[in-house]
Amino acid sequence: ASHGRARAGISQTKIHSKIVQADDGNLYFSSMDEEGENSQTGELSQWGSNLWRYVPGESRWEHLFHVPEGLIAIAGTGRWVYALGYWGHVLYQYDTRSGGVRRIRVGSEGGHVSRNIIADVNGHVYVPRLKYHDFTVSSGDDTDRLLVSTLVEYDPGLRVVSRSPLIHYAGEGRPLRYHGITAFAHLADQSIVFVTSIGYLYRIVPAQDGPAVVEELGWIHPAGESYTAALFPLDGQEWLLGVGRPHAGGKRGQSPYDVMLFNLHQGTSRTLPAQIPDYRYTLLYGSNTRDDRGNSYLVGRYDWEVPIVWQLHID
């Protein structure tokens, strides 16, 4: 209420985004409403979303702007904070120095929403784009539709720098089923690795001048497809730790969680003998948080309502 945003009936049901720190030292995050939204019709929620800033050391947080879309993910680099809204992958950019806000539509089909976007050291942001393309089948009489996924790189002027194909981004069926980029991790050489919601790893190698290189690394789980929502760079160079649930019979949510060790130099993966308790209706939201002692942290819930936090220590 002290920020003039609260009125009777207003709802902001969750903070889904990560909390990112810009070069001004402040922390940025988004809140969102889900009331009345409809992925099939493209109807937005009743109360939209807000971007907020927390000022460390002063116990003060500030409202920055309101938008009608649901701001599900944010990324920050330097002076820039980027936020992804749905439906249609709408990208917002906030300038922490001037307070300016800009908006462009990246594009997404079928109610698909990526759970993350990525920003690099150069201030560039990477956002998935999903688009149906019509094509004629071999008989020449019928047409069909192909869903094409690309990773679009934008510079701080929101100009398109490159478009890279994402072959293993979404599987068959409705695009709404897939969560896009489910986890990512920054490495010591300033590259970024990320995993899609079907468990395929990519690496973004930023360039000082020109487009970044987007490399395919392979399946993070040795068995193939998985839903992996947490990545940790163990040494920042060679070893990547992932936590995810392999697809059983091509379906999500029917297998216990595995801890995976991926070697970035060799492109190989193996599971570790670590036990993630599989409680009733366990769901890991994911994290890329580590402390100064090297412990990794997972967050989620079980039995629908109970929040949980796990600490992983790898010797």
C-alpha positions, 0 to 999 in steps of 0.5 A, spaced: 500 500 500 505 504 501 507 504 493 500 506 491 499 499 488 494 496 493 487 496 491 481 492 493 481 485 490 488 486 486 492 479 486 499 478 485 499 470 486 506 468 485 513 471 484 516 466 479 522 469 476 529 469 479 532 475 483 537 478 479 542 483 481 544 489 476 551 493 476 547 498 481 547 493 486 540 492 487 536 486 486 530 485 481 524 481 481 517 480 478 510 478 481 505 476 477 497 474 477 494 468 474 486 470 475 482 469 468 488 467 464 487 462 458 492 459 454 488 457 448 484 464 447 490 468 449 486 472 455 491 475 459 490 475 467 486 480 470 491 484 474 498 483 470 505 483 473 509 488 476 517 489 476 520 491 483 527 493 485 530 491 492 535 496 495 540 492 499 542 495 506 536 500 506 531 494 507 527 498 501 523 496 495 520 500 490 515 499 484 518 500 477 512 498 472 506 494 471 504 490 465 498 486 462 502 480 461 505 475 466 512 476 467 514 469 468 522 470 468 527 475 468 535 476 467 540 481 468 546 484 465 550 490 467 545 496 467 539 492 463 534 488 466 530 483 461 523 480 463 519 475 459 511 476 459 506 471 456 502 470 452 507 470 445 513 471 449 513 479 450 520 481 452 521 488 456 527 491 457 528 496 463 534 501 464 537 501 471 540 508 469 535 512 466 528 508 468 526 507 461 522 501 459 522 498 452 518 492 449 518 488 443 514 481 441 519 475 440 513 470 438 511 464 441 505 459 439 500 455 442 500 458 449 508 456 450 512 459 455 519 459 457 521 458 464 527 462 463 531 467 459 538 468 459 543 474 458 550 475 457 556 479 459 555 483 453 548 485 455 545 481 450 539 477 451 537 470 448 529 468 448 526 462 445 521 463 439 516 458 437 513 459 430 508 454 426 510 454 418 506 451 413 508 446 408 506 442 402 506 434 403 509 430 398 503 428 394 502 436 393 495 436 395 495 436 402 499 441 407 501 440 414 504 445 420 511 444 423 513 447 429 520 451 429 524 453 435 529 458 435 533 462 440 533 469 438 539 473 440 538 481 441 543 486 443 541 492 448 538 496 442 533 490 442 536 489 435 536 482 432 543 479 432 542 472 430 537 466 430 539 459 432 535 453 431 533 449 437 532 442 435 531 439 441 527 444 444 520 441 444 517 434 443 511 432 440 504 435 442 501 441 444 507 447 445 503 448 452 506 442 455 513 444 454 517 449 459 522 451 454 529 453 458 528 450 465 535 451 467 542 455 466 549 456 469 554 461 467 561 458 466 568 461 468 569 463 460 563 467 460 559 462 456 552 459 459 550 452 458 542 451 458 537 445 458 531 445 455 525 442 458 526 435 454 533 435 457 537 437 451 544 441 453 546 447 449 552 452 450 552 460 448 559 462 447 558 470 447 562 474 442 565 481 443 563 483 436 558 479 432 553 474 434 554 468 439 555 461 437 550 456 440 553 449 441 549 443 441 552 439 447 547 433 448 542 430 453 544 431 460 541 424 462 545 418 460 538 415 458 536 421 454 530 425 455 528 428 462 525 434 465 531 437 468 530 444 472 537 445 476 544 446 473 550 447 477 557 449 474 561 445 479 568 447 477 566 453 472 570 449 466 569 442 466 563 439 470 556 440 470 551 438 475 544 437 474 538 434 477 532 432 474 527 426 472 528 422 466 522 421 462 519 414 463 515 411 457 516 418 454 512 421 459 514 426 465 513 425 472 513 417 472 520 416 475 525 418 481 529 424 481 536 423 479 543 427 480 547 427 473 554 429 472 556 432 465 563 432 463 563 438 458 569 437 455 568 430 453 560 430 452 559 424 457 553 424 462 552 419 468 548 419 474 551 419 481 549 415 487 545 420 490 538 419 493 533 425 492 527 423 497 521 422 492 515 424 497 508 424 495 507 429 489 514 431 489 516 437 484 522 440 484 522 447 481 530 448 480 535 452 482 542 454 480 544 457 487 551 455 490 554 457 497 561 459 498 562 452 500 560 449 494 553 446 496 548 446 491 541 448 493 534 445 490 527 448 492 520 445 490 514 442 494 511 436 496 504 433 497 501 439 493 502 445 499 509 443 503 515 447 500 522 444 501 529 445 500 535 440 499 542 441 500 547 437 495 554 437 497 558 433 492 565 431 494 
